[in-house]
Amino acid sequence: MFAFGSRCFRLVRGALLALGLVACTPPPTDGSLIADPYQATNRRMHELNKTVDQAVLRPASRAFADVTPGLVRYLVRNGVSNLELPVIAANQLLQGRPLDALASAGRFGLNTVFGAAGLLDPATDFGLPFRPTDFGVTLHVWGVPEGAYLELPFIGPTTERDLAGLVVDSAINPLRYVGGVLDSPLPEIMLGMRGANVLIRRADNAAVIDQILYGSGDSYTELKTAYVQLRRRQLGEETTPEAALPDIFGDPAGDAPAE
């Protein structure tokens, strides 16, 4: 239990440091899409991520899609979505959406017990749809600005606000600590399912990702634009048609919560 609290404290402390950076980053005044004061470092990370994608992720995702039946991919998607529900419910509560939080908690319980530990999705048929959100959205609801654009190694595009959200979501996810408390392999299972889901998403969005990374003159700017516009649309700040912004970065944040 002490290890749990210590690790959680370190992660939250890191998130607070990231939020401190947000406060120090002024919005762009030159008409740019988003403040990008770390562009030189971001571009180096972008080239690293492209190298990893070209050498590992793209061929691995193609091979995975070729040998994995559609049913398996469906089950993995469901399983990963189910593992996210405790954090989603916590964020919905923090956003002042108690009914949505209750529905997400009910969805988690129903799918875990009656849906083969979340691999199946009976909850949707019972009127409990998947409504994803995250702590980055929570910070937006609380009025925290998005801060500067970042591209992280192996993680990809984000913002200072979303980086802080990513850290907090990781810290508050109770499923991460089950292994140490109950001697359960759940954390390893979570890691494996998330890895498989990354390959599935890469394969499902291969045409769009390949166009951005390898078919444009400046893939860094293309990726930054796609990410920022998509994220702002998820938050209700962007009016770009949804069809023009396919979700290639992870599960969408869902409908923007009422503020």
N, C-alpha and C positions, 0 to 999 in steps of 0.2 A: 504493500500500500504506500509506503514511503517512497519507493522508487517511482510509482505512478505519479505521486504529487510532485516529485522533483523534476521528472521529465516534462510533465505538463507545465510547470512553472517556467522551465527553460524555453519551451516553445512559445508560450504566451509572452515572455519577455522579449523574444525575438520579434514577435508580431508588433509589440509596442515600439520597438526600435524602428521597424518598417513604417509604422504610422508617423513616427517623428520625421522621417524623410518626406512623407506626404505633405506635412505641414510646412516643410521648407522648400517645396517645389511650386513655384508660381505657375499659373496657367500660361500657355503660349500667347505671345502678343504679336506674332508675325503671320498670323493666319494659318499656322500649322494645325494638323489634326489633333495632335497631343504633344505635350512637352516631352522632349527627347534629349535631355542633357547628357545622357550616358551613351550616345549613339556609337561612339568609337568602340566601346566595350561590347555594346549590344551586337554590333556587326561581327565582331570576332566570335561571339557566342552563336550567332546565326550561322556562320560558316562551319563551326563545329557541329551544330545540330544538323546541317545539311549533309555533312560528311557521314555522320552516324546514320542518318536516314538512308543515304545512298548505299552505304556499305552493309547495313544491318537491317534497319526497320523495313525498308521497301521490299527487299527480297524475302525477308522473313514473313512479312504480311501476305505476300503473294503465295508463298509455299503453304502457309497456314490456311489460307482461304481455299487452296486447291485440295487439301487433304481433309478439311474439317466439314462435316455435313452441316447444312443449314440449321438443323435442329440443335446441334451443339452450340452454334453461334447464338441462337435464340436463348438457350438456357444460360449461357455465360452473361449475356446482356442483362437478363432478368436477375441473375445472382449478384452482379455488380450493383445494379440499381437498388436491390434490397439491402445490401450492406451500407449504402449511403443514407438510408432512411433515418437512423437515430440522429445523425448530424443535421439532416434536413429538418426534422421535427424541432430540434433545439433552435435552429435559426428562425424557423417560422414563429416560434414563441418569442424570440428576441425581437422580431419584426412587428410584434403586436398582432399576430394572426393565430390566436389560440385554437380556433376551430380547425384550421389547416394543420396545425401541429398535432392535434388529436387524431385527425384523419390519417396523417403520415404514420403516427405511432400504431394506429389500428391496422394500417396496411402492412407494416412491418410484422406485427404479431400474426396476422392472418396468413400472410405469404410464408412466414417462417414455419408455422405450425402445420398449415394445410397445403402449402405449396412446395413441398420437398426442400425445405430450408431456403426458400426464395427462388429456386430455379424455375418454378411455375408462378403464374400470376392470377390466382383466383380473386384477389382483392379488387382488380379493375371491374370484374363482372359484378361485384357487390357494391359498386359505386364509390370506390376509393382509388381514384386515378393517381398516377405518379406526378407529383408537382415539385420538381427539383428547385433547390435554392442553395445558397452558400453564405459564408460569413462576409464575403465581398459584397454581396447584395445587402446584407445586414448593415454593413458600414455605410453603404450608399443611402439606405433608409435613415440612418442616423446623421446624415449630412456630411460625411467625410468625402472630400474630393478624391478623384481617381489618381492624382499624382502623376508621376512621370511614367513613360513606357519603359518596360524592361523585357529583355529576352534572356531566359535562364538556360543554362546547359541541361539538356535532356528533358526539360519541362516545356520550354518554348515560350511563346509570347504571354505577357501578363502586364499588370500595372503595379505600382507601389501599393495601392489599396487592395488589389486582388492577391498580391503576394502575402500581405498581412492576413487576409482572409484565409488563404491556403494554410498558413501556419496554425491559425486558431482552429480551423476545421480539423486538422490533424490532431491537435492537442485535445480537443473535446470529444473525439470519437471513442466511445467506451469499448468498442470492439477491438481496438488496437491493443488493449491491455488484458484481454481475456486470457491469452496464452500464459502470461506470467502469473495470473491469479488462479486459474483453474487447470493449469498444465494442459492446455488445449492447443491443437495445431491451427486454430482459426486464423491467427495473423499470417501464417504461411499460406493458408488457403486463400485469404484475401489478396495477398501479394500475387499469387499465381493467377487468380481470376482477373485481377486488374491488368496484369501483363498480357493475358490473352485478349482482354477487351481492347487494349491499345492496338494490337495487331488487327483485330476485327475492324476497328474504326479506320485504321490506315488503309485497309483493303476496301472498305465500303466507300471511302472518299478519295480513292486513288487518283481519279481523273482531275479533281479540283486541286488536290495537294500537289500533284505533279506539275500542273499548270502554274501554280504559284511559285513553287520552288525551282522548277527547271525550265519553265516556258516563258518567263518574264525577264525583262532587262535588269530589273532591280528587285530581286525576290525579297530582300529585307523590307523595303517599303511596301511591297504588295502584301506581305504577311502582316505587317503592322497595321495597315489599313483595314484588312479583312477582320483582324481580331478586334480592333477598337470599335469598328462599326457594328460588328455582331454583338459585342458586349453592351454597347450603348443601346442597341435595339432591345436586348433582353431586359434592360433597366427602364425601358420606355423613353429613352432620351434620343433615339435615332429613328427616323422615319423611312429609312431605306427598305424597300420591299424584302420580305423574308426570303423569297426565292432567290434573290440576288446574293444572299449571304448564307450559304450552306454552313451548318455547324460542323466544323472539322476540329474543334478544340476540346471537345468533351461534352458532357451532358449539358443542355441549355439550362439557364437559370429559371426557366418557366415564366409564367406571367409576372410582370412587374408588380410588386405588392403596392397596395394603396397606401399613400403617405398622408 
